[in-house]
Amino acid sequence: MSRAHDLRKKSLRKRSSFQVEGEERGKLRRGSMMPRVVFKPFHDVLKYGHAVGRVKAQEKKLLMPHHVGRLIEADFQDALHILDEVEMGDYLAGASTAREVDDGLINYLHDVYEFLREALPKDSVLFEFFHCRYDFHNLKVLIKARKEGTPKDALLPRLGSLDVEALERGMENPAELPSPYKELVMEAEETELSPQDLETLVDKYYLRYRLFLAMQEGSEFLEEFARTSIDFANLKALLRARNLGKSREDMERSLVDGGYIKREYLLDLYGDPDELMKKKLEGTRYLSRIVELLGGEEEKPSLSDFDRRSDDYIMDMLRASRRISVGVEPVFSFVRARENEVTMVRMLLMAKLHNLAPEAVEKMIRKPYLE
């Protein structure tokens, strides 16, 4: 019997109004990935009790390090056989092309999110926290199609909380969309945007909305994840601007407020030589992930390497959260681990289809959730 979930998608979920808090909370904390001890009210413990029980029962079905090691060495067909040992394998059975791999992984993610929706209490924002990523993606595809005449084949209609049809109607009448999507459409319509400017604009709305949701949930862990994600987006923008020789003003326009590292600090870093920049970054929690990227003068820092290192940092956060047995943290970490698996498996299978050597594949791989 197939392990795939037989679940149907909801077309539209109600959202609360989008408000970006003007006053940033939290200060930069260094180094340790050990979560802070927070004594939760008893009703918060009960709130996620059912969901925690469901995800704990599913953890044994996650990819293990021994799976990853074998996948790196295997060819494409053998990799599919290895994946058949875990839940994802049913969704990839018979795949032979990149499109079939993507379709299978999208179906898998859809069912992961449906599992999450069913397990969560109705007043949780966690489902929206994960799903809004795809609503912003689909809206970006539609805005690009409208402005540039690009095809819409990058749409992901099975993912996201808003139907593509609802987003298309919102393109004509933004008032039909919930916040913050209507504000994004209106700003995009009123502004001349290059393709990179559009990417930056969508990312800003997305990252700020997740921070709003995290603060609405009242979870310090979720807020830390949201602020850390903003920091990594800003640091990546800093590296990209330095690589491309962009002006300080161009770099400033790409920065997102709400992270632990303040905008002014990042702007001060922009014009510094690499060695001085590294020294200043010693005051942040992210030095260990960035310092190696700034080590040599021969090559510019690799943005793909930065993505991998930042993902590994996030995975360290999730691993540390496994010490927490109640509340939103175990549920969030489990679903984020599933997303990480999809990214890892897609990367592995695409590498196999392009006949990349195992040594090259190994350098691309993110950390798994379980050790």
N, C-alpha and C positions, 0 to 999 in steps of 0.2 A: 504494500500500500504506500502511496506517495506521502512524503512528509510535508508537502506543500499545504499551506493553509487555504481553505476555501472561504475567502472573505471578500466582501464587497466594499467598495470605496464610498465614502460620503462626499457629496459634491461641494458642500459649503459649510464652514463652521463660523459661528459668530465670534467676533473678536472685540476686545475692549479697545477703547480709544487709545491711539498712540500718543504718548507724551514722553518726550526725552527730558529726563531730570536735568535741570540746570546745574544743580550742585552735585559734583562728583563725590561718591563715597569711597572710603577705603584708601589706604596709603600703600605705597610700594613695599612689598615684603620680600625679603631675600630668600634665595637658596632652597630651603627645605621643601620637599613635596609632601611632608607629613601634614594631613589636614588638621585644622584647629579643632579642639574639642569644644563642641557647642552642645549645651544641654537643651534638648528640644522639649517643648510642651507635649504632654501626653497625647493630646488630640492630633499633633503632627505625626507622632509615631504611628498612631492608628490609621491616619489618612492614607499612608502608602503601604500599609501592612499587606494587603492583598497583592499589590503590584510587586512588592519585594519578594514575596513567596513565589510568584510566577516566574520572575527573572532568575531567581536562584536555582529553580528547577531546570532552567534552560542553559545555565552556564556551562554545563558539561558538554553541550553541543557546539561550543565555540571552537575555532581553530586553535590547535595547540602548537607549540614550537616544533615538535617533531613533524607535524604536517607541513609547516612552512619549509623546513629543511629539505624534505623530500620533494616538495613542489619546485624548489629552486633547481634541483638536479634533473627533474623529469622533463620529457618532451610534452607536447600539447595533449596528446591522447592519454598518456600516463597521468598527467596532471588532473584531467577530468576524472580518471579512476580514483585518484587519491581524494579528490573533493567529494566523491560519492560516499566517503566515510563520515561526512558531516552533512548537516541539513541543506546546505547550499547546493550540494551535488544534484538534487532532483531538478533544480531550476536550470542547470547547465547540461543536462543529459542530451546527447546528440548534437551539441553545438560544434560548428566547424569553421565559422567565420566571426570576424570582429562584431558584426551586427548581431549575430545570434548570442554571442557572449553578453553584449550590452543588454539585449532584451531579457535574457535570463536573470541578470543581476538586478535590473529594474523591477522585475516581477518579485524577486526575492526581497528587495528593499520595501516594496509596497506591502508585502505580508508582514515584515518586521514592524512597520509602523502601525499596521492594523492590529497586530498583537499588542503593541503599546497602547493604542487607543482603548482597546477592550479592557486592559488591565488597570488603567489609570482611574483615579477618582474624577468625577465630572468637573470639579472646580480646579483641576490642575492645568497649568499652562505648558506642561512639558511636551505634549503632543504638538502644540503650536510652535514651540521652541525649535523642534526638529523640522516640522513640515514647512515653515515659512521660507526656508532655504529654496525650495522648489517653486514656490509662488513667485519669489523674486527672480529666480532664473527664468521662468516662463514669461514673466512680464518683460524682462530684458530682451528676450527673443522677439517678442511682439513689438517692442519699441524700435528695435533695430530693423525689423521688417518694414515698419511704417516709415522710418526716417531714411533708410538706405536701400530698401527694396530687396533685402536679403531673404532667403527662404526660411520657412518656419520649421524645418525638419529637426531642429535641436530641441523642440518642445518636449516636455516630459509630462504628458497628460495623466499618467497613472500616479504621479507623485504630486504632492501639494494639497492644500485644503480647498483651494479655489479652482473650480472648473475652468478650463481654457476658454470656454464660451463666455463665462462670466468676466474673465480678464479682457477678452476681445470687446465685449460691450463696454467695459470700463475704459478702454482706449478711446471710445467715441464719447462717453459721458463719465468722466472720472468720479462724479458724485455717487455713482452706483457702487464704487469700490469701497471697502472698509479702509480705515487708516492702518498703516501708513502708505498703502498702495496708491490711494488717490493722490496724495501729496507728491509721490514719486512721479506719477504720470504727468501731473500738472507742471512740475519743475522741468521734466524732460521736454515737454512740449514748448515751454517758454524759453528754452536755452539752446543755443547752438552747441552741439556736443560732437567731439570726435569719438571714434569707437572706444578709445582708452578713457575718455572723459565719461562716457556712459557706464563703462565697467566700474569706474571709481564712484560715480553717483549711486549706482545700485548697491555696491558694497557698503557705502556709508549708511544707507537706509537699513540695509539688512543687519549690519553689526549693531547699530544703535537700537533697532527694534528688539534684537535678542537681549541686549542689556536691559531694556525696559521690561521685558517679560521676566527676566531673572530677578529683578528688583520687585516686581509684582508678586512673584512666588515667595519672596522672602528667604531664599536659600543663599547662604554665603558661598557655598560651593558653586552653585550655578552662576552667581554673580562673578566669582573669581574666573570661571571659565570664560564668560562673556568679555570681561575686561582683558584677560590674557589674550583672547582672540583678536581684540582691537589692537593691543600692543604689537602682536606679530604682524598684523596687516600694516601697521604704521612703519614697523622696522623694515618690512619688505619694500614698502614704498620708498623708504630712505635709500635702501640698497639699489633699487631700480633707478632712482633718480641720479644717484652717483654713477652708476654704470653707464647711463645714457647721457650724462653731462647736462641734465636738465637744470633749469634755474631754481633758485631757492623758492621763488613764488610758485612755480609749477609743483614743486614737491609739497608746499604748504597746502595747496588746494586738494591734495589727495589724502590728507591726514583726517583721521576720525577722532572726535572727542570721546572720552569715556574710559580710556585705558589707565593703567597705573603710571605709565611714563607720560609726562605732560608734553603738550604740543611745543611749548617754548624750549624744552630740553632737547627735543628731536631737531628742532630748527637750528639750535646751537651746534648740534653734532654735524649738520650737513656739510659745512665747509671745512671741517677738521681733517687733517691727515689721518690715515688708517690707525697709526700707533696712538695718537691722541684720542681718537674715537674709541678705541679699545679700552684705554685707561678710564675714560669717562663711563663706559658701559660697565665697569667693575662695580658700580653702585647699583646695578640692577640685577634682578634674579635671572636674567637671560644670558649672562656672559658666557656660560659654558657652551651654549648652543651657537653663539655668534662668533666667538673669538677665533675659531678655526677657519671661519669663512673669510676673515680679514688678515690671514697670516701671510700671504705672499703678494709680491708686487707684480709678478708676471701675468697673473690672470685676475680678471674681475670676479667678485663673489658670484657663485652660481645661485640663481633664484630657485631652481628646482631642488638644489641641495638644502637651501634655507627652508623650503616647504617640508622636506623630509625631517629636518632637525626640529622644526617647530611642532610637527605632528608627533614626534617622539617625546617632546616635552609634555604635550597634552596627554600622551599615553601614560607618562609617569604620574601625572596628576590623577588619572583614572585608577591606576594601580593602587595608589595610596588610598583612594577612597574606598577600596574594598575592606578596609578596616572598619568602616562605618556600616552597621548592619541594619539600620532603620532609616526611614525618611526617603527623600527624593534621590539622594546620592547613588545608591546601588542601582536604581532603575535607570537613571541618566547614564551612568557608566556602562551598563550593559548595552544599551542601544547605541551609544557612541562606539563601543567596541565592535558591534555589528557593522556599523558604517565603515570603520577602519578595515574590517575584513574585506568588505566589498572593494574598497580602494586597492587593497593589497592584491586580492585575487585578480581583479581586472588588469592591474599592472603586470602580474605574473603571466597571465594567459596571453595578453597582447605581446609580451616579450617572446613567448613561445611561438606565436604565429609569425613573428618576424625573425625567428631563429637566432635570438641573442644568446650569447654564451652565459652559462651559469654565473661566472664571475661578475659579468656586467649586471645581471639580474639582482644578485645579492646586494649590490651597492644601492639599489633603488628601493629596497624593501623597508617598510616601516616596522616598528616594534609591534608584536602581538600583545593583546590584553593579558593573556595568561602566560606565566613563565614556567 
